[in-house]
């Protein structure tokens, strides 16, 4: 996947982001504390890291794929 950080962040501004997960996602990205596996469990669906799935979806919706 060759999506730049800048284009990914531009995609985050869209209204299609999952609003229920936004606070948790922002807290993990902006936090400086150590998180337990239990705290991070909501970011995974089996072997799939959900923020990557969201970035790919937002990128494809904005034409930055």
PDB file with SEQRES, HELIX, SHEET and CRYST1 records, atoms N, CA, C and O in Angstrom:
SEQRES   1 A   65  UNK UNK UNK UNK UNK UNK UNK UNK UNK UNK UNK UNK UNK          
SEQRES   2 A   65  UNK UNK UNK UNK UNK UNK UNK UNK UNK UNK UNK UNK UNK          
SEQRES   3 A   65  UNK UNK UNK UNK UNK UNK UNK UNK UNK UNK UNK UNK UNK          
SEQRES   4 A   65  UNK UNK UNK UNK UNK UNK UNK UNK UNK UNK UNK UNK UNK          
SEQRES   5 A   65  UNK UNK UNK UNK UNK UNK UNK UNK UNK UNK UNK UNK UNK          
HELIX    1 AA1 UNK A    5  UNK A   12  1                                   8    
HELIX    2 AA2 UNK A   19  UNK A   30  1                                  12    
HELIX    3 AA3 UNK A   37  UNK A   40  1                                   4    
HELIX    4 AA4 UNK A   41  UNK A   43  5                                   3    
HELIX    5 AA5 UNK A   50  UNK A   62  1                                  13    
SHEET    1 AA1 2 UNK A  44  UNK A  45  0                                        
SHEET    2 AA1 2 UNK A  48  UNK A  49 -1                                        
CRYST1    1.000    1.000    1.000  90.00  90.00  90.00 P 1           1          
ATOM      1  N   UNK A   1       0.851  -1.170   0.000  1.00  0.00           N  
ATOM      2  CA  UNK A   1       0.000   0.000   0.000  1.00  0.00           C  
ATOM      3  C   UNK A   1       0.898   1.234   0.000  1.00  0.00           C  
ATOM      4  O   UNK A   1       1.779   1.370   0.849  1.00  0.00           O  
ATOM      5  N   UNK A   2       0.668   2.130  -0.955  1.00  0.00           N  
ATOM      6  CA  UNK A   2       1.527   3.302  -1.073  1.00  0.00           C  
ATOM      7  C   UNK A   2       0.737   4.587  -0.856  1.00  0.00           C  
ATOM      8  O   UNK A   2       0.751   5.482  -1.702  1.00  0.00           O  
ATOM      9  N   UNK A   3       0.053   4.676   0.270  1.00  0.00           N  
ATOM     10  CA  UNK A   3      -0.706   5.874   0.613  1.00  0.00           C  
ATOM     11  C   UNK A   3       0.138   6.695   1.564  1.00  0.00           C  
ATOM     12  O   UNK A   3       0.604   6.191   2.586  1.00  0.00           O  
ATOM     13  N   UNK A   4       0.335   7.965   1.229  1.00  0.00           N  
ATOM     14  CA  UNK A   4       1.149   8.817   2.094  1.00  0.00           C  
ATOM     15  C   UNK A   4       0.370   9.171   3.358  1.00  0.00           C  
ATOM     16  O   UNK A   4      -0.860   9.128   3.380  1.00  0.00           O  
ATOM     17  N   UNK A   5       1.108   9.519   4.403  1.00  0.00           N  
ATOM     18  CA  UNK A   5       0.478   9.914   5.657  1.00  0.00           C  
ATOM     19  C   UNK A   5      -0.414  11.129   5.443  1.00  0.00           C  
ATOM     20  O   UNK A   5      -1.519  11.193   5.982  1.00  0.00           O  
ATOM     21  N   UNK A   6       0.056  12.084   4.664  1.00  0.00           N  
ATOM     22  CA  UNK A   6      -0.732  13.302   4.418  1.00  0.00           C  
ATOM     23  C   UNK A   6      -2.058  12.975   3.744  1.00  0.00           C  
ATOM     24  O   UNK A   6      -3.099  13.505   4.134  1.00  0.00           O  
ATOM     25  N   UNK A   7      -2.029  12.105   2.734  1.00  0.00           N  
ATOM     26  CA  UNK A   7      -3.289  11.778   2.057  1.00  0.00           C  
ATOM     27  C   UNK A   7      -4.199  10.981   2.973  1.00  0.00           C  
ATOM     28  O   UNK A   7      -5.420  11.128   2.907  1.00  0.00           O  
ATOM     29  N   UNK A   8      -3.634  10.143   3.824  1.00  0.00           N  
ATOM     30  CA  UNK A   8      -4.443   9.396   4.778  1.00  0.00           C  
ATOM     31  C   UNK A   8      -5.121  10.340   5.763  1.00  0.00           C  
ATOM     32  O   UNK A   8      -6.300  10.179   6.079  1.00  0.00           O  
ATOM     33  N   UNK A   9      -4.369  11.322   6.244  1.00  0.00           N  
ATOM     34  CA  UNK A   9      -4.949  12.269   7.182  1.00  0.00           C  
ATOM     35  C   UNK A   9      -6.014  13.132   6.526  1.00  0.00           C  
ATOM     36  O   UNK A   9      -7.010  13.474   7.164  1.00  0.00           O  
ATOM     37  N   UNK A  10      -5.818  13.493   5.250  1.00  0.00           N  
ATOM     38  CA  UNK A  10      -6.859  14.230   4.539  1.00  0.00           C  
ATOM     39  C   UNK A  10      -8.126  13.404   4.475  1.00  0.00           C  
ATOM     40  O   UNK A  10      -9.221  13.949   4.612  1.00  0.00           O  
ATOM     41  N   UNK A  11      -8.004  12.109   4.272  1.00  0.00           N  
ATOM     42  CA  UNK A  11      -9.165  11.231   4.214  1.00  0.00           C  
ATOM     43  C   UNK A  11      -9.905  11.141   5.535  1.00  0.00           C  
ATOM     44  O   UNK A  11     -11.107  10.876   5.557  1.00  0.00           O  
ATOM     45  N   UNK A  12      -9.196  11.359   6.644  1.00  0.00           N  
ATOM     46  CA  UNK A  12      -9.831  11.292   7.950  1.00  0.00           C  
ATOM     47  C   UNK A  12     -10.829  12.416   8.175  1.00  0.00           C  
ATOM     48  O   UNK A  12     -11.697  12.309   9.041  1.00  0.00           O  
ATOM     49  N   UNK A  13     -10.718  13.485   7.409  1.00  0.00           N  
ATOM     50  CA  UNK A  13     -11.613  14.625   7.588  1.00  0.00           C  
ATOM     51  C   UNK A  13     -13.010  14.353   7.069  1.00  0.00           C  
ATOM     52  O   UNK A  13     -13.939  15.085   7.413  1.00  0.00           O  
ATOM     53  N   UNK A  14     -13.191  13.332   6.260  1.00  0.00           N  
ATOM     54  CA  UNK A  14     -14.495  13.028   5.673  1.00  0.00           C  
ATOM     55  C   UNK A  14     -15.513  12.608   6.718  1.00  0.00           C  
ATOM     56  O   UNK A  14     -15.162  12.273   7.849  1.00  0.00           O  
ATOM     57  N   UNK A  15     -16.758  12.629   6.328  1.00  0.00           N  
ATOM     58  CA  UNK A  15     -17.833  12.292   7.259  1.00  0.00           C  
ATOM     59  C   UNK A  15     -18.055  10.788   7.354  1.00  0.00           C  
ATOM     60  O   UNK A  15     -18.935  10.347   8.094  1.00  0.00           O  
ATOM     61  N   UNK A  16     -17.274   9.983   6.619  1.00  0.00           N  
ATOM     62  CA  UNK A  16     -17.506   8.545   6.597  1.00  0.00           C  
ATOM     63  C   UNK A  16     -16.771   7.800   7.702  1.00  0.00           C  
ATOM     64  O   UNK A  16     -16.903   6.580   7.803  1.00  0.00           O  
ATOM     65  N   UNK A  17     -16.010   8.487   8.524  1.00  0.00           N  
ATOM     66  CA  UNK A  17     -15.259   7.782   9.563  1.00  0.00           C  
ATOM     67  C   UNK A  17     -16.221   7.219  10.609  1.00  0.00           C  
ATOM     68  O   UNK A  17     -17.271   7.807  10.866  1.00  0.00           O  
ATOM     69  N   UNK A  18     -15.872   6.095  11.205  1.00  0.00           N  
ATOM     70  CA  UNK A  18     -16.744   5.497  12.220  1.00  0.00           C  
ATOM     71  C   UNK A  18     -16.747   6.342  13.483  1.00  0.00           C  
ATOM     72  O   UNK A  18     -15.788   6.312  14.255  1.00  0.00           O  
ATOM     73  N   UNK A  19     -17.807   7.089  13.695  1.00  0.00           N  
ATOM     74  CA  UNK A  19     -17.846   8.050  14.792  1.00  0.00           C  
ATOM     75  C   UNK A  19     -17.769   7.393  16.152  1.00  0.00           C  
ATOM     76  O   UNK A  19     -17.254   8.008  17.086  1.00  0.00           O  
ATOM     77  N   UNK A  20     -18.257   6.173  16.310  1.00  0.00           N  
ATOM     78  CA  UNK A  20     -18.207   5.510  17.603  1.00  0.00           C  
ATOM     79  C   UNK A  20     -16.793   5.176  18.033  1.00  0.00           C  
ATOM     80  O   UNK A  20     -16.495   5.176  19.227  1.00  0.00           O  
ATOM     81  N   UNK A  21     -15.917   4.891  17.084  1.00  0.00           N  
ATOM     82  CA  UNK A  21     -14.549   4.519  17.408  1.00  0.00           C  
ATOM     83  C   UNK A  21     -13.590   5.706  17.399  1.00  0.00           C  
ATOM     84  O   UNK A  21     -12.445   5.575  17.833  1.00  0.00           O  
ATOM     85  N   UNK A  22     -14.035   6.849  16.916  1.00  0.00           N  
ATOM     86  CA  UNK A  22     -13.145   8.004  16.777  1.00  0.00           C  
ATOM     87  C   UNK A  22     -12.426   8.376  18.082  1.00  0.00           C  
ATOM     88  O   UNK A  22     -11.208   8.554  18.058  1.00  0.00           O  
ATOM     89  N   UNK A  23     -13.129   8.502  19.221  1.00  0.00           N  
ATOM     90  CA  UNK A  23     -12.417   8.895  20.447  1.00  0.00           C  
ATOM     91  C   UNK A  23     -11.345   7.879  20.858  1.00  0.00           C  
ATOM     92  O   UNK A  23     -10.251   8.268  21.266  1.00  0.00           O  
ATOM     93  N   UNK A  24     -11.649   6.595  20.754  1.00  0.00           N  
ATOM     94  CA  UNK A  24     -10.675   5.580  21.138  1.00  0.00           C  
ATOM     95  C   UNK A  24      -9.476   5.591  20.194  1.00  0.00           C  
ATOM     96  O   UNK A  24      -8.334   5.463  20.635  1.00  0.00           O  
ATOM     97  N   UNK A  25      -9.734   5.744  18.904  1.00  0.00           N  
ATOM     98  CA  UNK A  25      -8.660   5.780  17.918  1.00  0.00           C  
ATOM     99  C   UNK A  25      -7.759   6.989  18.167  1.00  0.00           C  
ATOM    100  O   UNK A  25      -6.534   6.862  18.154  1.00  0.00           O  
ATOM    101  N   UNK A  26      -8.355   8.152  18.394  1.00  0.00           N  
ATOM    102  CA  UNK A  26      -7.569   9.356  18.657  1.00  0.00           C  
ATOM    103  C   UNK A  26      -6.768   9.221  19.940  1.00  0.00           C  
ATOM    104  O   UNK A  26      -5.621   9.664  20.000  1.00  0.00           O  
ATOM    105  N   UNK A  27      -7.351   8.618  20.965  1.00  0.00           N  
ATOM    106  CA  UNK A  27      -6.650   8.467  22.242  1.00  0.00           C  
ATOM    107  C   UNK A  27      -5.423   7.575  22.080  1.00  0.00           C  
ATOM    108  O   UNK A  27      -4.362   7.865  22.634  1.00  0.00           O  
ATOM    109  N   UNK A  28      -5.567   6.500  21.327  1.00  0.00           N  
ATOM    110  CA  UNK A  28      -4.438   5.596  21.122  1.00  0.00           C  
ATOM    111  C   UNK A  28      -3.346   6.284  20.315  1.00  0.00           C  
ATOM    112  O   UNK A  28      -2.167   6.171  20.649  1.00  0.00           O  
ATOM    113  N   UNK A  29      -3.723   6.995  19.259  1.00  0.00           N  
ATOM    114  CA  UNK A  29      -2.724   7.662  18.429  1.00  0.00           C  
ATOM    115  C   UNK A  29      -2.033   8.811  19.150  1.00  0.00           C  
ATOM    116  O   UNK A  29      -0.843   9.046  18.941  1.00  0.00           O  
ATOM    117  N   UNK A  30      -2.762   9.526  19.993  1.00  0.00           N  
ATOM    118  CA  UNK A  30      -2.208  10.704  20.641  1.00  0.00           C  
ATOM    119  C   UNK A  30      -1.647  10.424  22.033  1.00  0.00           C  
ATOM    120  O   UNK A  30      -0.965  11.270  22.611  1.00  0.00           O  
ATOM    121  N   UNK A  31      -1.928   9.256  22.566  1.00  0.00           N  
ATOM    122  CA  UNK A  31      -1.520   8.953  23.936  1.00  0.00           C  
ATOM    123  C   UNK A  31      -0.052   8.599  24.061  1.00  0.00           C  
ATOM    124  O   UNK A  31       0.583   8.143  23.110  1.00  0.00           O  
ATOM    125  N   UNK A  32       0.464   8.819  25.240  1.00  0.00           N  
ATOM    126  CA  UNK A  32       1.853   8.496  25.530  1.00  0.00           C  
ATOM    127  C   UNK A  32       1.962   7.444  26.622  1.00  0.00           C  
ATOM    128  O   UNK A  32       3.064   7.144  27.081  1.00  0.00           O  
ATOM    129  N   UNK A  33       0.855   6.889  27.036  1.00  0.00           N  
ATOM    130  CA  UNK A  33       0.897   5.883  28.078  1.00  0.00           C  
ATOM    131  C   UNK A  33       1.008   4.491  27.458  1.00  0.00           C  
ATOM    132  O   UNK A  33       0.800   4.312  26.258  1.00  0.00           O  
ATOM    133  N   UNK A  34       1.332   3.531  28.280  1.00  0.00           N  
ATOM    134  CA  UNK A  34       1.432   2.152  27.831  1.00  0.00           C  
ATOM    135  C   UNK A  34       0.046   1.519  27.931  1.00  0.00           C  
ATOM    136  O   UNK A  34      -0.608   1.597  28.972  1.00  0.00           O  
ATOM    137  N   UNK A  35      -0.392   0.898  26.849  1.00  0.00           N  
ATOM    138  CA  UNK A  35      -1.706   0.287  26.815  1.00  0.00           C  
ATOM    139  C   UNK A  35      -1.592  -1.215  26.980  1.00  0.00           C  
ATOM    140  O   UNK A  35      -0.642  -1.829  26.495  1.00  0.00           O  
ATOM    141  N   UNK A  36      -2.557  -1.806  27.663  1.00  0.00           N  
ATOM    142  CA  UNK A  36      -2.591  -3.258  27.817  1.00  0.00           C  
ATOM    143  C   UNK A  36      -3.243  -3.861  26.568  1.00  0.00           C  
ATOM    144  O   UNK A  36      -3.959  -3.167  25.846  1.00  0.00           O  
ATOM    145  N   UNK A  37      -2.999  -5.146  26.313  1.00  0.00           N  
ATOM    146  CA  UNK A  37      -3.657  -5.794  25.170  1.00  0.00           C  
ATOM    147  C   UNK A  37      -5.181  -5.692  25.246  1.00  0.00           C  
ATOM    148  O   UNK A  37      -5.848  -5.576  24.218  1.00  0.00           O  
ATOM    149  N   UNK A  38      -5.723  -5.736  26.442  1.00  0.00           N  
ATOM    150  CA  UNK A  38      -7.172  -5.626  26.600  1.00  0.00           C  
ATOM    151  C   UNK A  38      -7.684  -4.260  26.154  1.00  0.00           C  
ATOM    152  O   UNK A  38      -8.760  -4.156  25.565  1.00  0.00           O  
ATOM    153  N   UNK A  39      -6.910  -3.218  26.435  1.00  0.00           N  
ATOM    154  CA  UNK A  39      -7.311  -1.873  26.027  1.00  0.00           C  
ATOM    155  C   UNK A  39      -7.262  -1.700  24.512  1.00  0.00           C  
ATOM    156  O   UNK A  39      -8.028  -0.913  23.956  1.00  0.00           O  
ATOM    157  N   UNK A  40      -6.384  -2.416  23.850  1.00  0.00           N  
ATOM    158  CA  UNK A  40      -6.218  -2.286  22.399  1.00  0.00           C  
ATOM    159  C   UNK A  40      -7.044  -3.294  21.614  1.00  0.00           C  
ATOM    160  O   UNK A  40      -7.067  -3.254  20.384  1.00  0.00           O  
ATOM    161  N   UNK A  41      -7.712  -4.183  22.307  1.00  0.00           N  
ATOM    162  CA  UNK A  41      -8.458  -5.251  21.644  1.00  0.00           C  
ATOM    163  C   UNK A  41      -9.495  -4.724  20.653  1.00  0.00           C  
ATOM    164  O   UNK A  41      -9.730  -5.358  19.624  1.00  0.00           O  
ATOM    165  N   UNK A  42     -10.112  -3.595  20.934  1.00  0.00           N  
ATOM    166  CA  UNK A  42     -11.126  -3.025  20.050  1.00  0.00           C  
ATOM    167  C   UNK A  42     -10.586  -2.545  18.718  1.00  0.00           C  
ATOM    168  O   UNK A  42     -11.367  -2.248  17.813  1.00  0.00           O  
ATOM    169  N   UNK A  43      -9.260  -2.459  18.570  1.00  0.00           N  
ATOM    170  CA  UNK A  43      -8.663  -2.031  17.307  1.00  0.00           C  
ATOM    171  C   UNK A  43      -8.364  -3.203  16.379  1.00  0.00           C  
ATOM    172  O   UNK A  43      -7.819  -3.013  15.291  1.00  0.00           O  
ATOM    173  N   UNK A  44      -8.713  -4.398  16.800  1.00  0.00           N  
ATOM    174  CA  UNK A  44      -8.421  -5.596  16.019  1.00  0.00           C  
ATOM    175  C   UNK A  44      -9.693  -6.377  15.739  1.00  0.00           C  
ATOM    176  O   UNK A  44     -10.596  -6.432  16.574  1.00  0.00           O  
ATOM    177  N   UNK A  45      -9.757  -6.980  14.556  1.00  0.00           N  
ATOM    178  CA  UNK A  45     -10.811  -7.917  14.182  1.00  0.00           C  
ATOM    179  C   UNK A  45     -10.096  -9.184  13.730  1.00  0.00           C  
ATOM    180  O   UNK A  45      -9.787  -9.339  12.549  1.00  0.00           O  
ATOM    181  N   UNK A  46      -9.836 -10.082  14.660  1.00  0.00           N  
ATOM    182  CA  UNK A  46      -9.026 -11.250  14.344  1.00  0.00           C  
ATOM    183  C   UNK A  46      -7.596 -10.809  14.087  1.00  0.00           C  
ATOM    184  O   UNK A  46      -6.940 -10.255  14.969  1.00  0.00           O  
ATOM    185  N   UNK A  47      -7.116 -11.056  12.873  1.00  0.00           N  
ATOM    186  CA  UNK A  47      -5.755 -10.667  12.488  1.00  0.00           C  
ATOM    187  C   UNK A  47      -5.717  -9.315  11.771  1.00  0.00           C  
ATOM    188  O   UNK A  47      -4.646  -8.858  11.372  1.00  0.00           O  
ATOM    189  N   UNK A  48      -6.867  -8.678  11.607  1.00  0.00           N  
ATOM    190  CA  UNK A  48      -6.958  -7.417  10.866  1.00  0.00           C  
ATOM    191  C   UNK A  48      -6.907  -6.235  11.813  1.00  0.00           C  
ATOM    192  O   UNK A  48      -7.685  -6.154  12.763  1.00  0.00           O  
ATOM    193  N   UNK A  49      -5.981  -5.309  11.547  1.00  0.00           N  
ATOM    194  CA  UNK A  49      -5.886  -4.080  12.335  1.00  0.00           C  
ATOM    195  C   UNK A  49      -6.889  -3.094  11.753  1.00  0.00           C  
ATOM    196  O   UNK A  49      -6.718  -2.621  10.630  1.00  0.00           O  
ATOM    197  N   UNK A  50      -7.933  -2.785  12.513  1.00  0.00           N  
ATOM    198  CA  UNK A  50      -9.043  -1.981  12.009  1.00  0.00           C  
ATOM    199  C   UNK A  50      -8.645  -0.582  11.539  1.00  0.00           C  
ATOM    200  O   UNK A  50      -9.171  -0.138  10.518  1.00  0.00           O  
ATOM    201  N   UNK A  51      -7.747   0.142  12.220  1.00  0.00           N  
ATOM    202  CA  UNK A  51      -7.378   1.465  11.684  1.00  0.00           C  
ATOM    203  C   UNK A  51      -6.817   1.391  10.266  1.00  0.00           C  
ATOM    204  O   UNK A  51      -7.052   2.300   9.470  1.00  0.00           O  
ATOM    205  N   UNK A  52      -6.087   0.337   9.933  1.00  0.00           N  
ATOM    206  CA  UNK A  52      -5.598   0.193   8.560  1.00  0.00           C  
ATOM    207  C   UNK A  52      -6.770  -0.003   7.599  1.00  0.00           C  
ATOM    208  O   UNK A  52      -6.786   0.562   6.506  1.00  0.00           O  
ATOM    209  N   UNK A  53      -7.742  -0.800   8.011  1.00  0.00           N  
ATOM    210  CA  UNK A  53      -8.938  -1.000   7.180  1.00  0.00           C  
ATOM    211  C   UNK A  53      -9.661   0.329   6.982  1.00  0.00           C  
ATOM    212  O   UNK A  53     -10.108   0.633   5.876  1.00  0.00           O  
ATOM    213  N   UNK A  54      -9.779   1.129   8.055  1.00  0.00           N  
ATOM    214  CA  UNK A  54     -10.458   2.426   7.942  1.00  0.00           C  
ATOM    215  C   UNK A  54      -9.699   3.351   7.004  1.00  0.00           C  
ATOM    216  O   UNK A  54     -10.304   4.013   6.161  1.00  0.00           O  
ATOM    217  N   UNK A  55      -8.376   3.401   7.144  1.00  0.00           N  
ATOM    218  CA  UNK A  55      -7.575   4.258   6.262  1.00  0.00           C  
ATOM    219  C   UNK A  55      -7.722   3.846   4.803  1.00  0.00           C  
ATOM    220  O   UNK A  55      -7.833   4.702   3.926  1.00  0.00           O  
ATOM    221  N   UNK A  56      -7.724   2.549   4.540  1.00  0.00           N  
ATOM    222  CA  UNK A  56      -7.888   2.076   3.166  1.00  0.00           C  
ATOM    223  C   UNK A  56      -9.270   2.442   2.627  1.00  0.00           C  
ATOM    224  O   UNK A  56      -9.397   2.850   1.473  1.00  0.00           O  
ATOM    225  N   UNK A  57     -10.301   2.299   3.454  1.00  0.00           N  
ATOM    226  CA  UNK A  57     -11.659   2.653   3.025  1.00  0.00           C  
ATOM    227  C   UNK A  57     -11.775   4.151   2.766  1.00  0.00           C  
ATOM    228  O   UNK A  57     -12.327   4.563   1.746  1.00  0.00           O  
ATOM    229  N   UNK A  58     -11.259   4.965   3.679  1.00  0.00           N  
ATOM    230  CA  UNK A  58     -11.330   6.417   3.503  1.00  0.00           C  
ATOM    231  C   UNK A  58     -10.536   6.839   2.269  1.00  0.00           C  
ATOM    232  O   UNK A  58     -10.963   7.712   1.514  1.00  0.00           O  
ATOM    233  N   UNK A  59      -9.395   6.220   2.078  1.00  0.00           N  
ATOM    234  CA  UNK A  59      -8.545   6.556   0.926  1.00  0.00           C  
ATOM    235  C   UNK A  59      -9.261   6.228  -0.372  1.00  0.00           C  
ATOM    236  O   UNK A  59      -9.239   7.025  -1.310  1.00  0.00           O  
ATOM    237  N   UNK A  60      -9.893   5.072  -0.437  1.00  0.00           N  
ATOM    238  CA  UNK A  60     -10.585   4.696  -1.672  1.00  0.00           C  
ATOM    239  C   UNK A  60     -11.805   5.594  -1.914  1.00  0.00           C  
ATOM    240  O   UNK A  60     -12.141   5.878  -3.064  1.00  0.00           O  
ATOM    241  N   UNK A  61     -12.462   6.038  -0.853  1.00  0.00           N  
ATOM    242  CA  UNK A  61     -13.618   6.921  -1.006  1.00  0.00           C  
ATOM    243  C   UNK A  61     -13.237   8.317  -1.450  1.00  0.00           C  
ATOM    244  O   UNK A  61     -14.028   9.005  -2.096  1.00  0.00           O  
ATOM    245  N   UNK A  62     -12.032   8.740  -1.109  1.00  0.00           N  
ATOM    246  CA  UNK A  62     -11.593  10.077  -1.494  1.00  0.00           C  
ATOM    247  C   UNK A  62     -10.767  10.082  -2.764  1.00  0.00           C  
ATOM    248  O   UNK A  62     -10.332  11.137  -3.223  1.00  0.00           O  
ATOM    249  N   UNK A  63     -10.548   8.893  -3.337  1.00  0.00           N  
ATOM    250  CA  UNK A  63      -9.789   8.797  -4.573  1.00  0.00           C  
ATOM    251  C   UNK A  63      -8.293   8.841  -4.396  1.00  0.00           C  
ATOM    252  O   UNK A  63      -7.563   9.095  -5.354  1.00  0.00           O  
ATOM    253  N   UNK A  64      -7.816   8.596  -3.174  1.00  0.00           N  
ATOM    254  CA  UNK A  64      -6.380   8.640  -2.892  1.00  0.00           C  
ATOM    255  C   UNK A  64      -5.769   7.254  -2.843  1.00  0.00           C  
ATOM    256  O   UNK A  64      -4.689   7.076  -2.280  1.00  0.00           O  
ATOM    257  N   UNK A  65      -6.431   6.280  -3.417  1.00  0.00           N  
ATOM    258  CA  UNK A  65      -5.920   4.896  -3.351  1.00  0.00           C  
ATOM    259  C   UNK A  65      -4.726   4.711  -4.252  1.00  0.00           C  
ATOM    260  O   UNK A  65      -4.169   3.616  -4.322  1.00  0.00           O  
TER     261      UNK A  65                                                      
END                                                                             
